[in-house]
Amino acid sequence: MTDGCWWLWLSYVLGPGAAHCRRLLDVYGSARAVFEAVGKEDLSGLLTPSQCGRLSTDPAVFAPMEARCAALGAQVLTMADPDYPSRLMDIEDAPPALFVTGEVSALNAGHTVGMIGSRRPSAYGVEAAAGIGKQLAEAGVCLVSGLADGLDSEAHRAAVNAGAPTIGVLGTPIDQTYPATNRRLRAQMEQTGAVISEFFPGEAAQRSNFLLRNRLIAALSDAVCVVEAREKSGTMNTVGHAQRYGRLVFAVPGGIFSEVCAGTNRLLAEGKARMATGGGALLEALGLEGQGAKPAAPAQTAPPLSPGAKTMLGCLSQTPRPLEALAAETGLDAGSALAALLELEVAGEARGCAGGLFRRK
């Protein structure tokens, strides 16, 4: 029996979402050691009752799974493998085994950014995702997303067009592509990047699995960029995981009357995300400023600032302050204050939001 069978057994025991994986391995060290403790030690303090109910399963029953994956052209990557994503190793709910197609080395790319957003984006969101994704990919960043409709696809497509690696995290088993219309895009991604799933091949897809996979998008990313999101959405679920894992969160500001931008604007207003008006802020956060930059354009005379932007400029200092405080001091409402800051950002007079705090250079 191969070592992979033990890890597949542990994946089965823990179930989708791999709850309590880290604390179990902190005690026993390996999947095989966990199995050898079954019947000898009480594991009920480390696992849920339903997980304990699966402990008696024979690991040997998973041997055909490895052969099935090989026939599918998929690799079983376990926590014991050197190619297992290092960014997942320390999270509390890492999957003991991953199913992978494509280029496994992409899973440990030097710099990664999760690009996420609505499945029904506006034209503005599509343009923003394509533009920011292109900047990041050309700078050597590996883009991570969920291979879903909408902005996920735009992120992956930007990487493919730039010839850069990208990682797709499925909410379905590895032998399925959802939506099916992304099969061609997936094949293109697998040339230089990877597609992964924690769900066993042959299993039926479950709606709840799409929320479970969001934690892996967040964990695989050094930073997460939210392009467009409603206040209650799967995208915001991914943001929650990113915050839980201590990942940087960026958001693209959007129209104040657009429901699809309500989530991103709230993240900015509440100081839960840094502002991204292009790829530069993310590249700087990753220590890649200047990478993939285009030759400087001839200097142009900057257009005059609006009255609101001039007022805001006079209030900015080296001391960070919340958006609400700046709005109160300038006498502007929150939407107008954010618009003034964006104008200053474009004019090069101010930098974006870092934890919701605005300041001059």
N, C-alpha and C positions, 0 to 999 in steps of 0.2 A: 504494500500500500504506500502510495507516495505521500510526501509531506503535505501536498496540496489538499488531500482528503481531510486531514485534521482541520485545516483552516476553513474548508467548505462546511465541514460539520459545525464549527463554531459559528459561522455565518448563519447557518440554519437555526442553531440554538437561539442566537440573539434575535433573529428575525429582521425584517426590514427596518432600517433606522439604526440598527446595531446599538441600542441603548445599553449602557453600562459596560461597553467593551473595554474602555481604558482601565477602569478600576479592577476589572477581572484580570486583565493582563498584568496590571501592576502587582497583583498578588502571585499569579502563577507563571507569568513570563511567556508562555506559548500555548497554542491551541492544544497540543498533545498533552501538556501538563494539566490543563483544565480537565481533559477527558480522563486522565489517570486519577484525578481526584474524585471523580464521580463515584458515589457509593462508599467512599472512604471519608469524605469531609462534607460538612453541611455548607452548601453553596447558596442557601436561601437568603442569606444576608447580602449577597452580591447580585442576585438575579431576581426577576419577577417570577411569580408562580407559573405563568405560561412558559417562560423561558426554562424554568426548572423541569417542566413537563416534557421538554424535548431533549433533555440531557442523555436519556438512555438510547437514543438513536445510534446505530452502528455507523462509524465514519466510513466503513468500506462501501456503503451504499452510494457514496458520492464518486467512486472511481469512474463510472460511466460518464459522469458530468465532464470530466477532463477530456475524455475522448470526443464527446459531443462538441465541446468548445473547439477542439483542434479541427474537427470537420467543418465548423463554421468559420474557421480562420480567426478565431478569437483566442486570446491568451488569458489564463487564470493567473492573476497577480496577487500574491498574498503578502501579509506583513513581514514575512520572512525573506521576501525577495528584495534584492538591492534596488530594483527599479520601482518598487512601490513608492507612491508619492510621499516625499519627506514631509510636505506640508500637512499631511493627514495623520502622521504618526502620533502626534501629541493631543489630538482633539479627543474629547471624551466619548464620542459616538462614531469613531472611524469604522468603516466596514472591514472585517478581517480579510475578505477576499474581494477583488474587483475583477470584472470581466472587461477585457480591453480589445479593441480593434484599432489598427493603424500603427503609428510610430510611438512606441512606448516611451522613448526618451523625452517626448514632449511633456510628460507628466511631471518632470523635474526641471522644467525650463527655469532659466535664471531669474526672469521677471514675469509676473503674471498679473493680469487685470481681468476681473469679472465684469463683463458688460451685460447689463440686464435691463429689461423694460417691458412695456406693454406688448401683448400679442396683437393688439389693434391700434398701432401707433398713428399719430398724425404725420403729415408730410414733413413737418418740422422735426419730429422725432427720428424719422428715417434718415433725413439729411444729417442730423446731429450724430447719430450712431455711425453712419458711414464715414463721416469726416473725422470724428475722434478715433474710430477704429482704425482708419487708414494711418493716422499719425502715429498711433501706438504700435501698430504692426510694422510700419517702416522703421521704427526705432528699435525693433527686435523684441518687443513685448509679445508674449503668448496670451491671446485672448481666450477667456473661459466663459462659456455660456451653456444654455440648456437645449440647443438645437430645436427650439420651438418656433412657431410662426412669429412674425413680427420682428422685434428688435433683436432677439436672439439670433435669428437668421442673418440679420444685417451685420452683426458683429462677426460671426463666422465668415460671412462672405467678404468682409473687408480684409480679414486675414488671408483668405485664399487668394484674393486678387493681388495682395502684396507678396505672395509667396512665403508667408510666415506661418508658423505652427499655430494651431488653435485646438482647444479641448472642448468637446461636447459631452455634457453630463446628461445621460438619458434618465427619464422617469419611467422607462419601460425596460424589459430585459434586453440584453445586447443583441438578440436575434430579431428585434423589431425596431423600426424607425417610425417615430411619430412626430409630426405628420408624415405620411407616406410621400408627400410631395417633396420632402427634403432628402430623399434617397440619393439623388445626384449630388447635392451639396455635401452630404455625408461622405460619399466616395471621394470627393475632392479634398475634403478635410483630412481623410485618412492617408493621403499621400505624404504629408509632412507633419500632421498632428494626430490626435488620438480621440477616440470616442469610448466612453466608459459607462458601466452600469454596475450597481451592486445587486441587481435582481437576477435570480437564476434564469437561464435560458429555458424557454418552454412554458414559463409561468404566464398566467393571464395578467395583463396590465391592470393596475388599480389606480383610481383617481388619486387616492391619498399618497401614492408613491411620488407624484410630482412635487408635493410639498417636502417629502423626505429628501429628495435629491437636491433641493435648494441648499441644504447645509453643506453639501460637497462643493457646489459652485463657490460658495463663500469661503470655505476652508482652503480650496486650491488657489485662491487669489490673494496676492499681496495687498491689493486694493480692489474695491468694487465701485463701478461707475454706474449710477442709475440714470438712464436717459429720460424715460417717461414712466410714470407709475401713478395709478389711482391710489387713494389713501388706504383702501382695503384691497389687497391684491397679492398674488404669489410673489411679485417682485419685492414688496415690502416684507414678506416673510423671509426672503433671502437677506435683506438688509438686517433683519433681526439676528440672523445667524452670524452675519459678518460682525455685528457689534458684540455678540457673545464670544466670538473668537478673537476679538481685538484687531480686526482688519480695518484699514482705512476705508472710509466711505465718502464718495464724491457724488454730486448730483448736478444734472444739467438744469438750470432754471428754465421755467416755461411760462406760458401765458397765464395770467391770473384768472382768466375766465374759462380755462380749459380743465375739464375734469380729469383728463389723462395726465395732467401735470400737477394735480393737487397733492399727490404724495411727495413728489420731488421738491415742490415749493415748501411744503411743510417741513421736510427734513432740513432745508436751508434755514427757514425761519426759526426753527427750534434748536439750531446749532448742532444737529446730529450728522451733518454732512458738510464737506468742503465744496465750494463752488467749482464746477468744471464748465468753462465756456470754450474749451478746446482741449486738446491732448496735453498741452504744456504743463498744466497744473499737476496732472498725474505723472508725467515724466519727471518733473522736479521732485515730487514726493518719492519716486523710485530711485532718485539719484541719476537719472538719465537725461537731464536737461541738456539740450544741444544735440542729442542723438537724433538723426534723421531729419535735422533741420534743413530747410530750403535756404538757398542763398538770400541774403537780405535784399529786400526791394529798395529802390531808391527812396530817400526820405521824402515824405509828403507833408504838407502843412496840415496840421490837425484841425478838424472842424471845431468851431467854438462850442463850449460846453453850454448845456441848458441851464436855466436859473436853478433848477432843483439840484443838478450835479454840482454847480458852483457852491451852493449852500452846503451840500454834503461834504465837499472837499475841505471847506473851512472847519468842519467839525472832526475830521479824521486826525489821528495822532498815532504815535508808536504804541499807545496803550490800547490793547484789544477791548472792544465793547460789543455787547449784543446788538443785533439789528433793532430790537425794540427801543433801546436807549438812544440809538442814533436817530431813529424816527421821531422820538419825543423831542430831542434837542433841536432838530431841524424844522419841526412842525409839519413834517410830511407824514402821510399815512404809510402803512407798511409796504403796500404795493409800489407807491411812488418812491419810497426810500430804496427799495430793492432795485427799481429801475435806474435810479441815480447811481447806485453802486455799480451796476452793470455798465452804465455809460462810462464811468471812470475806469472800470476794468479795461474796456475796449480802448480808451484813450491813453492807457498806460499810467494813469495817475494812482490807481489803487490795485491791490491784490484781492483775490477772492476770499471766501469765507473759510476759516480754519476753526472748526468747532463752533461755527456761528459767530465768530468774532472778527470784525472788520478793522483794518488798519492800513495806513499808508506804507509804501516801501521804506 
